[in-house]
Amino acid sequence: MKSFLANEDNVKILGRTLQEDGTRWLILSASGIEFS
């Protein structure tokens, strides 16, 4: 199984999120990430 950081280089970030200590937090209910 592969793992990677969900950053702007490999996912589309939707809404307001917070990246802290290697974890991306989805702040609001309309936030998310889209893999492509």
mmCIF file of the N, C-alpha and C atoms, coordinates in Angstrom:
data_MODEL
# 
_entry.id   MODEL 
# 
loop_
_atom_site.group_PDB 
_atom_site.id 
_atom_site.type_symbol 
_atom_site.label_atom_id 
_atom_site.label_alt_id 
_atom_site.label_comp_id 
_atom_site.label_asym_id 
_atom_site.label_entity_id 
_atom_site.label_seq_id 
_atom_site.pdbx_PDB_ins_code 
_atom_site.Cartn_x 
_atom_site.Cartn_y 
_atom_site.Cartn_z 
_atom_site.occupancy 
_atom_site.B_iso_or_equiv 
_atom_site.pdbx_formal_charge 
_atom_site.auth_seq_id 
_atom_site.auth_comp_id 
_atom_site.auth_asym_id 
_atom_site.auth_atom_id 
_atom_site.pdbx_PDB_model_num 
ATOM 1   N N  . MET A 1 1  ? 0.834   -1.167 0.000   1.00 0.00 ? 1  MET A N  1 
ATOM 2   C CA . MET A 1 1  ? 0.000   0.000  0.000   1.00 0.00 ? 1  MET A CA 1 
ATOM 3   C C  . MET A 1 1  ? 0.888   1.243  0.000   1.00 0.00 ? 1  MET A C  1 
ATOM 4   N N  . LYS A 1 2  ? 0.566   2.200  -0.870  1.00 0.00 ? 2  LYS A N  1 
ATOM 5   C CA . LYS A 1 2  ? 1.301   3.459  -0.948  1.00 0.00 ? 2  LYS A CA 1 
ATOM 6   C C  . LYS A 1 2  ? 0.637   4.505  -0.063  1.00 0.00 ? 2  LYS A C  1 
ATOM 7   N N  . SER A 1 3  ? 1.447   5.394  0.455   1.00 0.00 ? 3  SER A N  1 
ATOM 8   C CA . SER A 1 3  ? 0.907   6.546  1.175   1.00 0.00 ? 3  SER A CA 1 
ATOM 9   C C  . SER A 1 3  ? 1.672   7.789  0.734   1.00 0.00 ? 3  SER A C  1 
ATOM 10  N N  . PHE A 1 4  ? 1.023   8.929  0.789   1.00 0.00 ? 4  PHE A N  1 
ATOM 11  C CA . PHE A 1 4  ? 1.642   10.184 0.397   1.00 0.00 ? 4  PHE A CA 1 
ATOM 12  C C  . PHE A 1 4  ? 0.914   11.325 1.088   1.00 0.00 ? 4  PHE A C  1 
ATOM 13  N N  . LEU A 1 5  ? 1.558   12.483 1.139   1.00 0.00 ? 5  LEU A N  1 
ATOM 14  C CA . LEU A 1 5  ? 0.932   13.671 1.697   1.00 0.00 ? 5  LEU A CA 1 
ATOM 15  C C  . LEU A 1 5  ? -0.087  14.219 0.712   1.00 0.00 ? 5  LEU A C  1 
ATOM 16  N N  . ALA A 1 6  ? -1.225  14.608 1.210   1.00 0.00 ? 6  ALA A N  1 
ATOM 17  C CA . ALA A 1 6  ? -2.259  15.215 0.366   1.00 0.00 ? 6  ALA A CA 1 
ATOM 18  C C  . ALA A 1 6  ? -1.965  16.707 0.250   1.00 0.00 ? 6  ALA A C  1 
ATOM 19  N N  . ASN A 1 7  ? -1.067  17.040 -0.691  1.00 0.00 ? 7  ASN A N  1 
ATOM 20  C CA . ASN A 1 7  ? -0.734  18.450 -0.887  1.00 0.00 ? 7  ASN A CA 1 
ATOM 21  C C  . ASN A 1 7  ? -1.132  18.877 -2.294  1.00 0.00 ? 7  ASN A C  1 
ATOM 22  N N  . GLU A 1 8  ? -0.911  20.127 -2.609  1.00 0.00 ? 8  GLU A N  1 
ATOM 23  C CA . GLU A 1 8  ? -1.343  20.686 -3.887  1.00 0.00 ? 8  GLU A CA 1 
ATOM 24  C C  . GLU A 1 8  ? -0.670  20.043 -5.092  1.00 0.00 ? 8  GLU A C  1 
ATOM 25  N N  . ASP A 1 9  ? 0.428   19.317 -4.887  1.00 0.00 ? 9  ASP A N  1 
ATOM 26  C CA . ASP A 1 9  ? 1.140   18.683 -5.991  1.00 0.00 ? 9  ASP A CA 1 
ATOM 27  C C  . ASP A 1 9  ? 0.437   17.432 -6.511  1.00 0.00 ? 9  ASP A C  1 
ATOM 28  N N  . ASN A 1 10 ? -0.340  16.741 -5.664  1.00 0.00 ? 10 ASN A N  1 
ATOM 29  C CA . ASN A 1 10 ? -0.922  15.472 -6.108  1.00 0.00 ? 10 ASN A CA 1 
ATOM 30  C C  . ASN A 1 10 ? -2.421  15.330 -5.870  1.00 0.00 ? 10 ASN A C  1 
ATOM 31  N N  . VAL A 1 11 ? -3.086  16.305 -5.276  1.00 0.00 ? 11 VAL A N  1 
ATOM 32  C CA . VAL A 1 11 ? -4.545  16.289 -5.122  1.00 0.00 ? 11 VAL A CA 1 
ATOM 33  C C  . VAL A 1 11 ? -5.082  17.701 -5.332  1.00 0.00 ? 11 VAL A C  1 
ATOM 34  N N  . LYS A 1 12 ? -6.369  17.786 -5.638  1.00 0.00 ? 12 LYS A N  1 
ATOM 35  C CA . LYS A 1 12 ? -7.042  19.080 -5.717  1.00 0.00 ? 12 LYS A CA 1 
ATOM 36  C C  . LYS A 1 12 ? -7.727  19.310 -4.374  1.00 0.00 ? 12 LYS A C  1 
ATOM 37  N N  . ILE A 1 13 ? -7.365  20.384 -3.706  1.00 0.00 ? 13 ILE A N  1 
ATOM 38  C CA . ILE A 1 13 ? -7.894  20.683 -2.379  1.00 0.00 ? 13 ILE A CA 1 
ATOM 39  C C  . ILE A 1 13 ? -9.119  21.577 -2.536  1.00 0.00 ? 13 ILE A C  1 
ATOM 40  N N  . LEU A 1 14 ? -10.232 21.164 -1.916  1.00 0.00 ? 14 LEU A N  1 
ATOM 41  C CA . LEU A 1 14 ? -11.502 21.878 -2.023  1.00 0.00 ? 14 LEU A CA 1 
ATOM 42  C C  . LEU A 1 14 ? -11.854 22.506 -0.676  1.00 0.00 ? 14 LEU A C  1 
ATOM 43  N N  . GLY A 1 15 ? -12.200 23.777 -0.686  1.00 0.00 ? 15 GLY A N  1 
ATOM 44  C CA . GLY A 1 15 ? -12.617 24.432 0.551   1.00 0.00 ? 15 GLY A CA 1 
ATOM 45  C C  . GLY A 1 15 ? -11.442 24.801 1.435   1.00 0.00 ? 15 GLY A C  1 
ATOM 46  N N  . ARG A 1 16 ? -11.746 24.976 2.705   1.00 0.00 ? 16 ARG A N  1 
ATOM 47  C CA . ARG A 1 16 ? -10.729 25.404 3.673   1.00 0.00 ? 16 ARG A CA 1 
ATOM 48  C C  . ARG A 1 16 ? -10.180 24.193 4.412   1.00 0.00 ? 16 ARG A C  1 
ATOM 49  N N  . THR A 1 17 ? -8.871  24.025 4.341   1.00 0.00 ? 17 THR A N  1 
ATOM 50  C CA . THR A 1 17 ? -8.198  22.928 5.027   1.00 0.00 ? 17 THR A CA 1 
ATOM 51  C C  . THR A 1 17 ? -6.982  23.474 5.757   1.00 0.00 ? 17 THR A C  1 
ATOM 52  N N  . LEU A 1 18 ? -6.413  22.654 6.618   1.00 0.00 ? 18 LEU A N  1 
ATOM 53  C CA . LEU A 1 18 ? -5.223  23.035 7.374   1.00 0.00 ? 18 LEU A CA 1 
ATOM 54  C C  . LEU A 1 18 ? -4.234  21.887 7.321   1.00 0.00 ? 18 LEU A C  1 
ATOM 55  N N  . GLN A 1 19 ? -2.992  22.182 6.944   1.00 0.00 ? 19 GLN A N  1 
ATOM 56  C CA . GLN A 1 19 ? -1.914  21.182 6.941   1.00 0.00 ? 19 GLN A CA 1 
ATOM 57  C C  . GLN A 1 19 ? -1.061  21.423 8.179   1.00 0.00 ? 19 GLN A C  1 
ATOM 58  N N  . GLU A 1 20 ? -1.000  20.437 9.084   1.00 0.00 ? 20 GLU A N  1 
ATOM 59  C CA . GLU A 1 20 ? -0.235  20.597 10.319  1.00 0.00 ? 20 GLU A CA 1 
ATOM 60  C C  . GLU A 1 20 ? 0.410   19.272 10.705  1.00 0.00 ? 20 GLU A C  1 
ATOM 61  N N  . ASP A 1 21 ? 1.725   19.278 10.878  1.00 0.00 ? 21 ASP A N  1 
ATOM 62  C CA . ASP A 1 21 ? 2.486   18.088 11.296  1.00 0.00 ? 21 ASP A CA 1 
ATOM 63  C C  . ASP A 1 21 ? 2.220   16.876 10.409  1.00 0.00 ? 21 ASP A C  1 
ATOM 64  N N  . GLY A 1 22 ? 2.126   17.081 9.086   1.00 0.00 ? 22 GLY A N  1 
ATOM 65  C CA . GLY A 1 22 ? 1.926   15.977 8.158   1.00 0.00 ? 22 GLY A CA 1 
ATOM 66  C C  . GLY A 1 22 ? 0.499   15.488 8.035   1.00 0.00 ? 22 GLY A C  1 
ATOM 67  N N  . THR A 1 23 ? -0.447  16.164 8.667   1.00 0.00 ? 23 THR A N  1 
ATOM 68  C CA . THR A 1 23 ? -1.858  15.784 8.598   1.00 0.00 ? 23 THR A CA 1 
ATOM 69  C C  . THR A 1 23 ? -2.652  16.919 7.987   1.00 0.00 ? 23 THR A C  1 
ATOM 70  N N  . ARG A 1 24 ? -3.510  16.604 7.002   1.00 0.00 ? 24 ARG A N  1 
ATOM 71  C CA . ARG A 1 24 ? -4.394  17.614 6.423   1.00 0.00 ? 24 ARG A CA 1 
ATOM 72  C C  . ARG A 1 24 ? -5.750  17.505 7.099   1.00 0.00 ? 24 ARG A C  1 
ATOM 73  N N  . TRP A 1 25 ? -6.178  18.590 7.742   1.00 0.00 ? 25 TRP A N  1 
ATOM 74  C CA . TRP A 1 25 ? -7.451  18.645 8.445   1.00 0.00 ? 25 TRP A CA 1 
ATOM 75  C C  . TRP A 1 25 ? -8.484  19.321 7.557   1.00 0.00 ? 25 TRP A C  1 
ATOM 76  N N  . LEU A 1 26 ? -9.666  18.727 7.439   1.00 0.00 ? 26 LEU A N  1 
ATOM 77  C CA . LEU A 1 26 ? -10.779 19.326 6.707   1.00 0.00 ? 26 LEU A CA 1 
ATOM 78  C C  . LEU A 1 26 ? -11.591 20.139 7.706   1.00 0.00 ? 26 LEU A C  1 
ATOM 79  N N  . ILE A 1 27 ? -11.574 21.459 7.552   1.00 0.00 ? 27 ILE A N  1 
ATOM 80  C CA . ILE A 1 27 ? -12.106 22.357 8.571   1.00 0.00 ? 27 ILE A CA 1 
ATOM 81  C C  . ILE A 1 27 ? -13.631 22.450 8.517   1.00 0.00 ? 27 ILE A C  1 
ATOM 82  N N  . LEU A 1 28 ? -14.201 22.670 7.372   1.00 0.00 ? 28 LEU A N  1 
ATOM 83  C CA . LEU A 1 28 ? -15.647 22.860 7.237   1.00 0.00 ? 28 LEU A CA 1 
ATOM 84  C C  . LEU A 1 28 ? -16.285 21.686 6.504   1.00 0.00 ? 28 LEU A C  1 
ATOM 85  N N  . SER A 1 29 ? -17.601 21.582 6.584   1.00 0.00 ? 29 SER A N  1 
ATOM 86  C CA . SER A 1 29 ? -18.294 20.453 5.959   1.00 0.00 ? 29 SER A CA 1 
ATOM 87  C C  . SER A 1 29 ? -18.176 20.465 4.435   1.00 0.00 ? 29 SER A C  1 
ATOM 88  N N  . ALA A 1 30 ? -17.934 21.615 3.824   1.00 0.00 ? 30 ALA A N  1 
ATOM 89  C CA . ALA A 1 30 ? -17.801 21.698 2.369   1.00 0.00 ? 30 ALA A CA 1 
ATOM 90  C C  . ALA A 1 30 ? -16.364 21.484 1.904   1.00 0.00 ? 30 ALA A C  1 
ATOM 91  N N  . SER A 1 31 ? -15.458 21.160 2.807   1.00 0.00 ? 31 SER A N  1 
ATOM 92  C CA . SER A 1 31 ? -14.060 20.939 2.463   1.00 0.00 ? 31 SER A CA 1 
ATOM 93  C C  . SER A 1 31 ? -13.848 19.506 2.002   1.00 0.00 ? 31 SER A C  1 
ATOM 94  N N  . GLY A 1 32 ? -12.799 19.299 1.212   1.00 0.00 ? 32 GLY A N  1 
ATOM 95  C CA . GLY A 1 32 ? -12.482 17.949 0.764   1.00 0.00 ? 32 GLY A CA 1 
ATOM 96  C C  . GLY A 1 32 ? -11.236 17.954 -0.090  1.00 0.00 ? 32 GLY A C  1 
ATOM 97  N N  . ILE A 1 33 ? -10.871 16.768 -0.569  1.00 0.00 ? 33 ILE A N  1 
ATOM 98  C CA . ILE A 1 33 ? -9.784  16.631 -1.526  1.00 0.00 ? 33 ILE A CA 1 
ATOM 99  C C  . ILE A 1 33 ? -10.256 15.734 -2.652  1.00 0.00 ? 33 ILE A C  1 
ATOM 100 N N  . GLU A 1 34 ? -9.730  15.961 -3.827  1.00 0.00 ? 34 GLU A N  1 
ATOM 101 C CA . GLU A 1 34 ? -10.112 15.200 -5.011  1.00 0.00 ? 34 GLU A CA 1 
ATOM 102 C C  . GLU A 1 34 ? -8.857  14.585 -5.607  1.00 0.00 ? 34 GLU A C  1 
ATOM 103 N N  . PHE A 1 35 ? -8.862  13.273 -5.751  1.00 0.00 ? 35 PHE A N  1 
ATOM 104 C CA . PHE A 1 35 ? -7.735  12.571 -6.357  1.00 0.00 ? 35 PHE A CA 1 
ATOM 105 C C  . PHE A 1 35 ? -7.946  12.506 -7.859  1.00 0.00 ? 35 PHE A C  1 
ATOM 106 N N  . SER A 1 36 ? -6.867  12.675 -8.609  1.00 0.00 ? 36 SER A N  1 
ATOM 107 C CA . SER A 1 36 ? -6.986  12.553 -10.070 1.00 0.00 ? 36 SER A CA 1 
ATOM 108 C C  . SER A 1 36 ? -5.861  11.730 -10.631 1.00 0.00 ? 36 SER A C  1 
# 
